[in-house]
């Protein structure tokens, strides 16, 4: 019932609404592909309104539920690049993990994320450091530093 209602409301949802609904489903390990695809379809019209936290929860939900949507991840790659300095160190870890878990190697985004992670590495907590290292390893990203 909640997934069906989310699908009905998708065109009028705000980015935070979408992200919270998706992440709640991910926390519960409930994969409703139809609902996820419907929310993804509504995303491009409001993409610029997504804040760093919204982007992080949105993409993390897709990754946790192993649902790949290359178009949405590509669109968000541009938004991440535009808003890069709005992301916390922890959110950067979640983003690297999301792309890696789904095997989405977006070269430009990974280069930007790698540079930003190096800038904020001292702020990474153990878990998010592990997410970054594992994510970069899965995607074959290397750096001598």
MIGU-434425 format. One record per atom (N, C-alpha, C): residue number from 0; atom name; x, y, z. Coordinates in nm, 2 decimals. Example, Ala and Ser with C-alpha at 12.3 -4.5 7.8 and 13.67 -1.06 7.14 Angstrom:
residues 2
site pos:0	site:N	X:1.32	Y:-0.57	Z:0.78
site pos:0	site:CA	X:1.23	Y:-0.45	Z:0.78
site pos:0	site:C	X:1.32	Y:-0.33	Z:0.78
site pos:1	site:N	X:1.28	Y:-0.22	Z:0.71
site pos:1	site:CA	X:1.37	Y:-0.11	Z:0.71
site pos:1	site:C	X:1.29	Y:0.00	Z:0.79
***
This chain:
residues 145
site pos:0	site:N	X:0.08	Y:-0.12	Z:0.00
site pos:0	site:CA	X:0.00	Y:0.00	Z:0.00
site pos:0	site:C	X:0.09	Y:0.13	Z:0.00
site pos:1	site:N	X:0.20	Y:0.12	Z:0.08
site pos:1	site:CA	X:0.28	Y:0.24	Z:0.08
site pos:1	site:C	X:0.36	Y:0.26	Z:-0.05
site pos:2	site:N	X:0.40	Y:0.15	Z:-0.11
site pos:2	site:CA	X:0.47	Y:0.16	Z:-0.24
site pos:2	site:C	X:0.37	Y:0.21	Z:-0.34
site pos:3	site:N	X:0.25	Y:0.16	Z:-0.34
site pos:3	site:CA	X:0.15	Y:0.21	Z:-0.44
site pos:3	site:C	X:0.12	Y:0.36	Z:-0.42
site pos:4	site:N	X:0.11	Y:0.40	Z:-0.30
site pos:4	site:CA	X:0.08	Y:0.54	Z:-0.28
site pos:4	site:C	X:0.20	Y:0.63	Z:-0.31
site pos:5	site:N	X:0.32	Y:0.58	Z:-0.29
site pos:5	site:CA	X:0.44	Y:0.65	Z:-0.33
site pos:5	site:C	X:0.45	Y:0.67	Z:-0.48
site pos:6	site:N	X:0.41	Y:0.57	Z:-0.55
site pos:6	site:CA	X:0.40	Y:0.58	Z:-0.70
site pos:6	site:C	X:0.30	Y:0.68	Z:-0.74
site pos:7	site:N	X:0.19	Y:0.69	Z:-0.68
site pos:7	site:CA	X:0.09	Y:0.79	Z:-0.71
site pos:7	site:C	X:0.14	Y:0.93	Z:-0.69
site pos:8	site:N	X:0.21	Y:0.95	Z:-0.57
site pos:8	site:CA	X:0.25	Y:1.08	Z:-0.53
site pos:8	site:C	X:0.39	Y:1.12	Z:-0.60
site pos:9	site:N	X:0.45	Y:1.03	Z:-0.67
site pos:9	site:CA	X:0.59	Y:1.06	Z:-0.72
site pos:9	site:C	X:0.60	Y:1.19	Z:-0.79
site pos:10	site:N	X:0.50	Y:1.23	Z:-0.88
site pos:10	site:CA	X:0.52	Y:1.35	Z:-0.96
site pos:10	site:C	X:0.51	Y:1.48	Z:-0.87
site pos:11	site:N	X:0.45	Y:1.47	Z:-0.75
site pos:11	site:CA	X:0.45	Y:1.58	Z:-0.66
site pos:11	site:C	X:0.54	Y:1.58	Z:-0.54
site pos:12	site:N	X:0.62	Y:1.47	Z:-0.53
site pos:12	site:CA	X:0.72	Y:1.46	Z:-0.42
site pos:12	site:C	X:0.84	Y:1.55	Z:-0.44
site pos:13	site:N	X:0.89	Y:1.59	Z:-0.33
site pos:13	site:CA	X:1.01	Y:1.67	Z:-0.32
site pos:13	site:C	X:1.13	Y:1.57	Z:-0.31
site pos:14	site:N	X:1.25	Y:1.62	Z:-0.34
site pos:14	site:CA	X:1.36	Y:1.53	Z:-0.33
site pos:14	site:C	X:1.38	Y:1.46	Z:-0.19
site pos:15	site:N	X:1.36	Y:1.53	Z:-0.08
site pos:15	site:CA	X:1.37	Y:1.47	Z:0.05
site pos:15	site:C	X:1.26	Y:1.36	Z:0.07
site pos:16	site:N	X:1.14	Y:1.39	Z:0.02
site pos:16	site:CA	X:1.04	Y:1.28	Z:0.03
site pos:16	site:C	X:1.08	Y:1.16	Z:-0.04
site pos:17	site:N	X:1.13	Y:1.17	Z:-0.16
site pos:17	site:CA	X:1.17	Y:1.06	Z:-0.24
site pos:17	site:C	X:1.28	Y:0.98	Z:-0.17
site pos:18	site:N	X:1.38	Y:1.06	Z:-0.13
site pos:18	site:CA	X:1.50	Y:0.99	Z:-0.07
site pos:18	site:C	X:1.47	Y:0.92	Z:0.06
site pos:19	site:N	X:1.38	Y:0.98	Z:0.14
site pos:19	site:CA	X:1.34	Y:0.91	Z:0.27
site pos:19	site:C	X:1.26	Y:0.79	Z:0.24
site pos:20	site:N	X:1.17	Y:0.79	Z:0.15
site pos:20	site:CA	X:1.09	Y:0.67	Z:0.12
site pos:20	site:C	X:1.18	Y:0.56	Z:0.07
site pos:21	site:N	X:1.26	Y:0.60	Z:-0.03
site pos:21	site:CA	X:1.35	Y:0.49	Z:-0.08
site pos:21	site:C	X:1.45	Y:0.43	Z:0.02
site pos:22	site:N	X:1.50	Y:0.52	Z:0.10
site pos:22	site:CA	X:1.60	Y:0.47	Z:0.20
site pos:22	site:C	X:1.53	Y:0.39	Z:0.31
site pos:23	site:N	X:1.40	Y:0.42	Z:0.34
site pos:23	site:CA	X:1.33	Y:0.34	Z:0.44
site pos:23	site:C	X:1.30	Y:0.20	Z:0.38
site pos:24	site:N	X:1.27	Y:0.19	Z:0.26
site pos:24	site:CA	X:1.25	Y:0.06	Z:0.19
site pos:24	site:C	X:1.38	Y:-0.02	Z:0.20
site pos:25	site:N	X:1.49	Y:0.06	Z:0.17
site pos:25	site:CA	X:1.62	Y:-0.01	Z:0.17
site pos:25	site:C	X:1.66	Y:-0.06	Z:0.31
site pos:26	site:N	X:1.63	Y:0.02	Z:0.41
site pos:26	site:CA	X:1.66	Y:-0.03	Z:0.55
site pos:26	site:C	X:1.58	Y:-0.15	Z:0.58
site pos:27	site:N	X:1.46	Y:-0.16	Z:0.53
site pos:27	site:CA	X:1.37	Y:-0.28	Z:0.56
site pos:27	site:C	X:1.40	Y:-0.39	Z:0.46
site pos:28	site:N	X:1.49	Y:-0.37	Z:0.37
site pos:28	site:CA	X:1.53	Y:-0.47	Z:0.26
site pos:28	site:C	X:1.40	Y:-0.50	Z:0.18
site pos:29	site:N	X:1.32	Y:-0.41	Z:0.15
site pos:29	site:CA	X:1.20	Y:-0.43	Z:0.07
site pos:29	site:C	X:1.23	Y:-0.37	Z:-0.07
site pos:30	site:N	X:1.25	Y:-0.45	Z:-0.17
site pos:30	site:CA	X:1.28	Y:-0.41	Z:-0.30
site pos:30	site:C	X:1.15	Y:-0.41	Z:-0.38
site pos:31	site:N	X:1.10	Y:-0.29	Z:-0.41
site pos:31	site:CA	X:0.98	Y:-0.27	Z:-0.50
site pos:31	site:C	X:1.03	Y:-0.20	Z:-0.62
site pos:32	site:N	X:1.07	Y:-0.27	Z:-0.72
site pos:32	site:CA	X:1.13	Y:-0.21	Z:-0.84
site pos:32	site:C	X:1.03	Y:-0.11	Z:-0.91
site pos:33	site:N	X:0.90	Y:-0.15	Z:-0.92
site pos:33	site:CA	X:0.81	Y:-0.06	Z:-0.98
site pos:33	site:C	X:0.81	Y:0.08	Z:-0.91
site pos:34	site:N	X:0.80	Y:0.08	Z:-0.78
site pos:34	site:CA	X:0.80	Y:0.21	Z:-0.71
site pos:34	site:C	X:0.94	Y:0.28	Z:-0.73
site pos:35	site:N	X:1.05	Y:0.21	Z:-0.72
site pos:35	site:CA	X:1.18	Y:0.27	Z:-0.74
site pos:35	site:C	X:1.19	Y:0.33	Z:-0.88
site pos:36	site:N	X:1.14	Y:0.26	Z:-0.98
site pos:36	site:CA	X:1.15	Y:0.32	Z:-1.11
site pos:36	site:C	X:1.06	Y:0.44	Z:-1.13
site pos:37	site:N	X:0.95	Y:0.43	Z:-1.07
site pos:37	site:CA	X:0.85	Y:0.55	Z:-1.08
site pos:37	site:C	X:0.91	Y:0.67	Z:-1.01
site pos:38	site:N	X:0.98	Y:0.65	Z:-0.90
site pos:38	site:CA	X:1.04	Y:0.77	Z:-0.83
site pos:38	site:C	X:1.16	Y:0.82	Z:-0.92
site pos:39	site:N	X:1.23	Y:0.72	Z:-0.98
site pos:39	site:CA	X:1.34	Y:0.76	Z:-1.06
site pos:39	site:C	X:1.29	Y:0.84	Z:-1.18
site pos:40	site:N	X:1.18	Y:0.80	Z:-1.24
site pos:40	site:CA	X:1.12	Y:0.87	Z:-1.35
site pos:40	site:C	X:1.09	Y:1.02	Z:-1.32
site pos:41	site:N	X:1.05	Y:1.04	Z:-1.20
site pos:41	site:CA	X:1.01	Y:1.18	Z:-1.15
site pos:41	site:C	X:1.13	Y:1.26	Z:-1.12
site pos:42	site:N	X:1.24	Y:1.20	Z:-1.11
site pos:42	site:CA	X:1.36	Y:1.27	Z:-1.06
site pos:42	site:C	X:1.42	Y:1.38	Z:-1.15
site pos:43	site:N	X:1.43	Y:1.36	Z:-1.28
site pos:43	site:CA	X:1.50	Y:1.46	Z:-1.37
site pos:43	site:C	X:1.43	Y:1.60	Z:-1.36
site pos:44	site:N	X:1.30	Y:1.61	Z:-1.34
site pos:44	site:CA	X:1.23	Y:1.74	Z:-1.34
site pos:44	site:C	X:1.27	Y:1.82	Z:-1.22
site pos:45	site:N	X:1.32	Y:1.76	Z:-1.11
site pos:45	site:CA	X:1.36	Y:1.83	Z:-0.99
site pos:45	site:C	X:1.50	Y:1.81	Z:-0.95
site pos:46	site:N	X:1.58	Y:1.76	Z:-1.04
site pos:46	site:CA	X:1.72	Y:1.72	Z:-1.00
site pos:46	site:C	X:1.80	Y:1.83	Z:-0.94
site pos:47	site:N	X:1.78	Y:1.95	Z:-0.98
site pos:47	site:CA	X:1.86	Y:2.06	Z:-0.92
site pos:47	site:C	X:1.82	Y:2.09	Z:-0.78
site pos:48	site:N	X:1.70	Y:2.04	Z:-0.74
site pos:48	site:CA	X:1.66	Y:2.07	Z:-0.60
site pos:48	site:C	X:1.71	Y:1.97	Z:-0.50
site pos:49	site:N	X:1.77	Y:1.87	Z:-0.55
site pos:49	site:CA	X:1.83	Y:1.77	Z:-0.45
site pos:49	site:C	X:1.95	Y:1.82	Z:-0.38
site pos:50	site:N	X:1.94	Y:1.81	Z:-0.25
site pos:50	site:CA	X:2.06	Y:1.85	Z:-0.16
site pos:50	site:C	X:2.15	Y:1.73	Z:-0.15
site pos:51	site:N	X:2.27	Y:1.75	Z:-0.10
site pos:51	site:CA	X:2.37	Y:1.65	Z:-0.09
site pos:51	site:C	X:2.31	Y:1.53	Z:-0.01
site pos:52	site:N	X:2.24	Y:1.55	Z:0.10
site pos:52	site:CA	X:2.19	Y:1.44	Z:0.18
site pos:52	site:C	X:2.08	Y:1.37	Z:0.10
site pos:53	site:N	X:2.00	Y:1.44	Z:0.02
site pos:53	site:CA	X:1.90	Y:1.37	Z:-0.06
site pos:53	site:C	X:1.96	Y:1.28	Z:-0.16
site pos:54	site:N	X:2.06	Y:1.33	Z:-0.23
site pos:54	site:CA	X:2.13	Y:1.25	Z:-0.33
site pos:54	site:C	X:2.19	Y:1.12	Z:-0.27
site pos:55	site:N	X:2.26	Y:1.14	Z:-0.15
site pos:55	site:CA	X:2.32	Y:1.03	Z:-0.08
site pos:55	site:C	X:2.22	Y:0.92	Z:-0.05
site pos:56	site:N	X:2.11	Y:0.96	Z:0.02
site pos:56	site:CA	X:2.01	Y:0.86	Z:0.05
site pos:56	site:C	X:1.94	Y:0.79	Z:-0.07
site pos:57	site:N	X:1.92	Y:0.87	Z:-0.17
site pos:57	site:CA	X:1.85	Y:0.82	Z:-0.29
site pos:57	site:C	X:1.94	Y:0.71	Z:-0.36
site pos:58	site:N	X:2.07	Y:0.75	Z:-0.38
site pos:58	site:CA	X:2.16	Y:0.65	Z:-0.45
site pos:58	site:C	X:2.19	Y:0.53	Z:-0.36
site pos:59	site:N	X:2.21	Y:0.56	Z:-0.23
site pos:59	site:CA	X:2.24	Y:0.45	Z:-0.13
site pos:59	site:C	X:2.12	Y:0.35	Z:-0.13
site pos:60	site:N	X:2.00	Y:0.40	Z:-0.14
site pos:60	site:CA	X:1.89	Y:0.30	Z:-0.14
site pos:60	site:C	X:1.89	Y:0.21	Z:-0.26
site pos:61	site:N	X:1.92	Y:0.27	Z:-0.38
site pos:61	site:CA	X:1.93	Y:0.18	Z:-0.50
site pos:61	site:C	X:2.04	Y:0.08	Z:-0.48
site pos:62	site:N	X:2.15	Y:0.13	Z:-0.43
site pos:62	site:CA	X:2.27	Y:0.03	Z:-0.41
site pos:62	site:C	X:2.24	Y:-0.08	Z:-0.31
site pos:63	site:N	X:2.18	Y:-0.04	Z:-0.20
site pos:63	site:CA	X:2.15	Y:-0.14	Z:-0.09
site pos:63	site:C	X:2.05	Y:-0.24	Z:-0.14
site pos:64	site:N	X:1.96	Y:-0.20	Z:-0.23
site pos:64	site:CA	X:1.86	Y:-0.30	Z:-0.28
site pos:64	site:C	X:1.91	Y:-0.36	Z:-0.41
site pos:65	site:N	X:2.03	Y:-0.33	Z:-0.45
site pos:65	site:CA	X:2.09	Y:-0.39	Z:-0.58
site pos:65	site:C	X:2.00	Y:-0.36	Z:-0.70
site pos:66	site:N	X:1.95	Y:-0.24	Z:-0.71
site pos:66	site:CA	X:1.87	Y:-0.20	Z:-0.83
site pos:66	site:C	X:1.95	Y:-0.10	Z:-0.91
site pos:67	site:N	X:1.99	Y:-0.13	Z:-1.03
site pos:67	site:CA	X:2.07	Y:-0.05	Z:-1.11
site pos:67	site:C	X:1.98	Y:0.04	Z:-1.20
site pos:68	site:N	X:2.01	Y:0.17	Z:-1.21
site pos:68	site:CA	X:1.95	Y:0.26	Z:-1.30
site pos:68	site:C	X:2.05	Y:0.35	Z:-1.35
site pos:69	site:N	X:2.11	Y:0.31	Z:-1.46
site pos:69	site:CA	X:2.23	Y:0.39	Z:-1.51
site pos:69	site:C	X:2.20	Y:0.53	Z:-1.55
site pos:70	site:N	X:2.08	Y:0.56	Z:-1.60
site pos:70	site:CA	X:2.05	Y:0.69	Z:-1.64
site pos:70	site:C	X:2.04	Y:0.78	Z:-1.51
site pos:71	site:N	X:1.98	Y:0.74	Z:-1.41
site pos:71	site:CA	X:1.97	Y:0.82	Z:-1.29
site pos:71	site:C	X:2.11	Y:0.84	Z:-1.22
site pos:72	site:N	X:2.19	Y:0.73	Z:-1.22
site pos:72	site:CA	X:2.32	Y:0.75	Z:-1.16
site pos:72	site:C	X:2.41	Y:0.84	Z:-1.25
site pos:73	site:N	X:2.39	Y:0.84	Z:-1.38
site pos:73	site:CA	X:2.46	Y:0.94	Z:-1.46
site pos:73	site:C	X:2.41	Y:1.08	Z:-1.44
site pos:74	site:N	X:2.28	Y:1.10	Z:-1.43
site pos:74	site:CA	X:2.23	Y:1.23	Z:-1.40
site pos:74	site:C	X:2.28	Y:1.28	Z:-1.26
site pos:75	site:N	X:2.28	Y:1.19	Z:-1.16
site pos:75	site:CA	X:2.33	Y:1.24	Z:-1.03
site pos:75	site:C	X:2.48	Y:1.26	Z:-1.03
site pos:76	site:N	X:2.55	Y:1.19	Z:-1.12
site pos:76	site:CA	X:2.70	Y:1.22	Z:-1.12
site pos:76	site:C	X:2.72	Y:1.37	Z:-1.15
site pos:77	site:N	X:2.65	Y:1.42	Z:-1.24
site pos:77	site:CA	X:2.66	Y:1.57	Z:-1.27
site pos:77	site:C	X:2.63	Y:1.65	Z:-1.15
site pos:78	site:N	X:2.52	Y:1.62	Z:-1.08
site pos:78	site:CA	X:2.48	Y:1.69	Z:-0.97
site pos:78	site:C	X:2.58	Y:1.68	Z:-0.85
site pos:79	site:N	X:2.64	Y:1.56	Z:-0.84
site pos:79	site:CA	X:2.74	Y:1.54	Z:-0.74
site pos:79	site:C	X:2.86	Y:1.63	Z:-0.77
site pos:80	site:N	X:2.90	Y:1.64	Z:-0.89
site pos:80	site:CA	X:3.01	Y:1.72	Z:-0.93
site pos:80	site:C	X:2.98	Y:1.87	Z:-0.91
site pos:81	site:N	X:2.86	Y:1.91	Z:-0.93
site pos:81	site:CA	X:2.82	Y:2.05	Z:-0.91
site pos:81	site:C	X:2.82	Y:2.09	Z:-0.76
site pos:82	site:N	X:2.78	Y:1.99	Z:-0.68
site pos:82	site:CA	X:2.76	Y:2.02	Z:-0.54
site pos:82	site:C	X:2.86	Y:1.95	Z:-0.45
site pos:83	site:N	X:2.97	Y:1.92	Z:-0.51
site pos:83	site:CA	X:3.07	Y:1.83	Z:-0.44
site pos:83	site:C	X:3.11	Y:1.88	Z:-0.30
site pos:84	site:N	X:3.13	Y:2.01	Z:-0.28
site pos:84	site:CA	X:3.17	Y:2.06	Z:-0.15
site pos:84	site:C	X:3.06	Y:2.06	Z:-0.05
site pos:85	site:N	X:2.94	Y:2.03	Z:-0.09
site pos:85	site:CA	X:2.82	Y:2.02	Z:0.01
site pos:85	site:C	X:2.82	Y:1.89	Z:0.08
site pos:86	site:N	X:2.89	Y:1.79	Z:0.02
site pos:86	site:CA	X:2.89	Y:1.65	Z:0.08
site pos:86	site:C	X:2.98	Y:1.64	Z:0.20
site pos:87	site:N	X:2.94	Y:1.57	Z:0.30
site pos:87	site:CA	X:3.02	Y:1.54	Z:0.42
site pos:87	site:C	X:3.12	Y:1.43	Z:0.38
site pos:88	site:N	X:3.22	Y:1.41	Z:0.46
site pos:88	site:CA	X:3.31	Y:1.30	Z:0.43
site pos:88	site:C	X:3.23	Y:1.16	Z:0.43
site pos:89	site:N	X:3.14	Y:1.15	Z:0.53
site pos:89	site:CA	X:3.06	Y:1.03	Z:0.54
site pos:89	site:C	X:2.97	Y:1.01	Z:0.41
site pos:90	site:N	X:2.91	Y:1.12	Z:0.36
site pos:90	site:CA	X:2.83	Y:1.11	Z:0.24
site pos:90	site:C	X:2.92	Y:1.07	Z:0.12
site pos:91	site:N	X:3.04	Y:1.12	Z:0.11
site pos:91	site:CA	X:3.13	Y:1.08	Z:0.01
site pos:91	site:C	X:3.15	Y:0.93	Z:0.01
site pos:92	site:N	X:3.17	Y:0.87	Z:0.13
site pos:92	site:CA	X:3.19	Y:0.73	Z:0.14
site pos:92	site:C	X:3.07	Y:0.65	Z:0.09
site pos:93	site:N	X:2.95	Y:0.70	Z:0.13
site pos:93	site:CA	X:2.82	Y:0.64	Z:0.08
site pos:93	site:C	X:2.81	Y:0.64	Z:-0.07
site pos:94	site:N	X:2.85	Y:0.75	Z:-0.13
site pos:94	site:CA	X:2.84	Y:0.77	Z:-0.28
site pos:94	site:C	X:2.94	Y:0.67	Z:-0.35
site pos:95	site:N	X:3.06	Y:0.67	Z:-0.30
site pos:95	site:CA	X:3.16	Y:0.58	Z:-0.36
site pos:95	site:C	X:3.11	Y:0.43	Z:-0.36
site pos:96	site:N	X:3.06	Y:0.40	Z:-0.24
site pos:96	site:CA	X:3.00	Y:0.26	Z:-0.22
site pos:96	site:C	X:2.88	Y:0.24	Z:-0.31
site pos:97	site:N	X:2.79	Y:0.33	Z:-0.33
site pos:97	site:CA	X:2.68	Y:0.31	Z:-0.41
site pos:97	site:C	X:2.72	Y:0.28	Z:-0.56
site pos:98	site:N	X:2.80	Y:0.36	Z:-0.61
site pos:98	site:CA	X:2.85	Y:0.34	Z:-0.75
site pos:98	site:C	X:2.92	Y:0.21	Z:-0.76
site pos:99	site:N	X:3.00	Y:0.18	Z:-0.66
site pos:99	site:CA	X:3.08	Y:0.05	Z:-0.66
site pos:99	site:C	X:2.99	Y:-0.07	Z:-0.65
site pos:100	site:N	X:2.90	Y:-0.07	Z:-0.56
site pos:100	site:CA	X:2.82	Y:-0.18	Z:-0.54
site pos:100	site:C	X:2.74	Y:-0.22	Z:-0.66
site pos:101	site:N	X:2.70	Y:-0.12	Z:-0.74
site pos:101	site:CA	X:2.63	Y:-0.15	Z:-0.86
site pos:101	site:C	X:2.72	Y:-0.16	Z:-0.98
site pos:102	site:N	X:2.85	Y:-0.15	Z:-0.96
site pos:102	site:CA	X:2.95	Y:-0.16	Z:-1.07
site pos:102	site:C	X:2.94	Y:-0.05	Z:-1.17
site pos:103	site:N	X:2.90	Y:0.07	Z:-1.13
site pos:103	site:CA	X:2.89	Y:0.18	Z:-1.22
site pos:103	site:C	X:3.01	Y:0.26	Z:-1.22
site pos:104	site:N	X:3.10	Y:0.25	Z:-1.32
site pos:104	site:CA	X:3.23	Y:0.32	Z:-1.32
site pos:104	site:C	X:3.21	Y:0.44	Z:-1.41
site pos:105	site:N	X:3.18	Y:0.55	Z:-1.34
site pos:105	site:CA	X:3.17	Y:0.68	Z:-1.41
site pos:105	site:C	X:3.30	Y:0.75	Z:-1.39
site pos:106	site:N	X:3.39	Y:0.75	Z:-1.50
site pos:106	site:CA	X:3.53	Y:0.79	Z:-1.49
site pos:106	site:C	X:3.54	Y:0.93	Z:-1.43
site pos:107	site:N	X:3.47	Y:1.03	Z:-1.49
site pos:107	site:CA	X:3.48	Y:1.17	Z:-1.45
site pos:107	site:C	X:3.44	Y:1.18	Z:-1.30
site pos:108	site:N	X:3.33	Y:1.12	Z:-1.26
site pos:108	site:CA	X:3.29	Y:1.13	Z:-1.12
site pos:108	site:C	X:3.39	Y:1.07	Z:-1.03
site pos:109	site:N	X:3.44	Y:0.95	Z:-1.07
site pos:109	site:CA	X:3.53	Y:0.89	Z:-0.98
site pos:109	site:C	X:3.66	Y:0.97	Z:-0.96
site pos:110	site:N	X:3.70	Y:1.04	Z:-1.07
site pos:110	site:CA	X:3.82	Y:1.12	Z:-1.06
site pos:110	site:C	X:3.79	Y:1.24	Z:-0.96
site pos:111	site:N	X:3.68	Y:1.30	Z:-0.97
site pos:111	site:CA	X:3.64	Y:1.41	Z:-0.88
site pos:111	site:C	X:3.63	Y:1.36	Z:-0.74
site pos:112	site:N	X:3.56	Y:1.25	Z:-0.72
site pos:112	site:CA	X:3.54	Y:1.19	Z:-0.59
site pos:112	site:C	X:3.68	Y:1.16	Z:-0.52
site pos:113	site:N	X:3.77	Y:1.10	Z:-0.60
site pos:113	site:CA	X:3.90	Y:1.06	Z:-0.55
site pos:113	site:C	X:3.97	Y:1.18	Z:-0.50
site pos:114	site:N	X:3.97	Y:1.29	Z:-0.57
site pos:114	site:CA	X:4.04	Y:1.42	Z:-0.53
site pos:114	site:C	X:3.97	Y:1.47	Z:-0.40
site pos:115	site:N	X:3.84	Y:1.47	Z:-0.40
site pos:115	site:CA	X:3.77	Y:1.53	Z:-0.28
site pos:115	site:C	X:3.79	Y:1.44	Z:-0.16
site pos:116	site:N	X:3.79	Y:1.31	Z:-0.18
site pos:116	site:CA	X:3.81	Y:1.22	Z:-0.06
site pos:116	site:C	X:3.95	Y:1.25	Z:0.00
site pos:117	site:N	X:4.05	Y:1.27	Z:-0.09
site pos:117	site:CA	X:4.19	Y:1.30	Z:-0.04
site pos:117	site:C	X:4.19	Y:1.43	Z:0.04
site pos:118	site:N	X:4.11	Y:1.52	Z:0.00
site pos:118	site:CA	X:4.10	Y:1.65	Z:0.07
site pos:118	site:C	X:4.04	Y:1.63	Z:0.21
site pos:119	site:N	X:3.94	Y:1.54	Z:0.22
site pos:119	site:CA	X:3.87	Y:1.53	Z:0.35
site pos:119	site:C	X:3.90	Y:1.40	Z:0.42
site pos:120	site:N	X:4.01	Y:1.33	Z:0.38
site pos:120	site:CA	X:4.04	Y:1.20	Z:0.44
site pos:120	site:C	X:4.05	Y:1.20	Z:0.59
site pos:121	site:N	X:4.10	Y:1.31	Z:0.65
site pos:121	site:CA	X:4.11	Y:1.31	Z:0.80
site pos:121	site:C	X:3.98	Y:1.32	Z:0.87
site pos:122	site:N	X:3.87	Y:1.35	Z:0.80
site pos:122	site:CA	X:3.74	Y:1.36	Z:0.86
site pos:122	site:C	X:3.66	Y:1.22	Z:0.84
site pos:123	site:N	X:3.72	Y:1.13	Z:0.77
site pos:123	site:CA	X:3.65	Y:1.00	Z:0.75
site pos:123	site:C	X:3.66	Y:0.92	Z:0.88
site pos:124	site:N	X:3.55	Y:0.87	Z:0.92
site pos:124	site:CA	X:3.54	Y:0.78	Z:1.03
site pos:124	site:C	X:3.57	Y:0.64	Z:0.98
site pos:125	site:N	X:3.61	Y:0.54	Z:1.06
site pos:125	site:CA	X:3.65	Y:0.41	Z:1.01
site pos:125	site:C	X:3.55	Y:0.34	Z:0.91
site pos:126	site:N	X:3.42	Y:0.35	Z:0.94
site pos:126	site:CA	X:3.33	Y:0.28	Z:0.85
site pos:126	site:C	X:3.33	Y:0.34	Z:0.71
site pos:127	site:N	X:3.33	Y:0.48	Z:0.71
site pos:127	site:CA	X:3.32	Y:0.54	Z:0.58
site pos:127	site:C	X:3.46	Y:0.53	Z:0.51
site pos:128	site:N	X:3.56	Y:0.53	Z:0.58
site pos:128	site:CA	X:3.69	Y:0.50	Z:0.52
site pos:128	site:C	X:3.69	Y:0.36	Z:0.45
site pos:129	site:N	X:3.64	Y:0.27	Z:0.52
site pos:129	site:CA	X:3.63	Y:0.13	Z:0.47
site pos:129	site:C	X:3.54	Y:0.13	Z:0.34
site pos:130	site:N	X:3.43	Y:0.21	Z:0.34
site pos:130	site:CA	X:3.34	Y:0.21	Z:0.23
site pos:130	site:C	X:3.41	Y:0.27	Z:0.11
site pos:131	site:N	X:3.49	Y:0.38	Z:0.13
site pos:131	site:CA	X:3.57	Y:0.44	Z:0.02
site pos:131	site:C	X:3.67	Y:0.35	Z:-0.03
site pos:132	site:N	X:3.75	Y:0.29	Z:0.05
site pos:132	site:CA	X:3.86	Y:0.20	Z:0.01
site pos:132	site:C	X:3.80	Y:0.08	Z:-0.07
site pos:133	site:N	X:3.70	Y:0.02	Z:-0.01
site pos:133	site:CA	X:3.64	Y:-0.09	Z:-0.08
site pos:133	site:C	X:3.57	Y:-0.05	Z:-0.21
site pos:134	site:N	X:3.50	Y:0.06	Z:-0.21
site pos:134	site:CA	X:3.44	Y:0.11	Z:-0.33
site pos:134	site:C	X:3.54	Y:0.14	Z:-0.44
site pos:135	site:N	X:3.65	Y:0.21	Z:-0.41
site pos:135	site:CA	X:3.75	Y:0.23	Z:-0.51
site pos:135	site:C	X:3.82	Y:0.10	Z:-0.56
site pos:136	site:N	X:3.84	Y:0.01	Z:-0.46
site pos:136	site:CA	X:3.90	Y:-0.12	Z:-0.50
site pos:136	site:C	X:3.81	Y:-0.19	Z:-0.60
site pos:137	site:N	X:3.68	Y:-0.20	Z:-0.57
site pos:137	site:CA	X:3.58	Y:-0.27	Z:-0.66
site pos:137	site:C	X:3.58	Y:-0.21	Z:-0.80
site pos:138	site:N	X:3.60	Y:-0.08	Z:-0.81
site pos:138	site:CA	X:3.60	Y:-0.01	Z:-0.93
site pos:138	site:C	X:3.73	Y:0.00	Z:-1.00
site pos:139	site:N	X:3.84	Y:-0.05	Z:-0.93
site pos:139	site:CA	X:3.97	Y:-0.04	Z:-0.99
site pos:139	site:C	X:4.04	Y:0.09	Z:-0.99
site pos:140	site:N	X:3.99	Y:0.18	Z:-0.90
site pos:140	site:CA	X:4.05	Y:0.31	Z:-0.89
site pos:140	site:C	X:4.17	Y:0.30	Z:-0.80
site pos:141	site:N	X:4.28	Y:0.36	Z:-0.85
site pos:141	site:CA	X:4.41	Y:0.35	Z:-0.77
site pos:141	site:C	X:4.46	Y:0.50	Z:-0.76
site pos:142	site:N	X:4.54	Y:0.51	Z:-0.65
site pos:142	site:CA	X:4.61	Y:0.64	Z:-0.63
site pos:142	site:C	X:4.73	Y:0.60	Z:-0.54
site pos:143	site:N	X:4.84	Y:0.67	Z:-0.57
site pos:143	site:CA	X:4.96	Y:0.64	Z:-0.50
site pos:143	site:C	X:4.96	Y:0.69	Z:-0.36
site pos:144	site:N	X:4.87	Y:0.78	Z:-0.33
site pos:144	site:CA	X:4.86	Y:0.84	Z:-0.19
site pos:144	site:C	X:4.78	Y:0.76	Z:-0.10
***
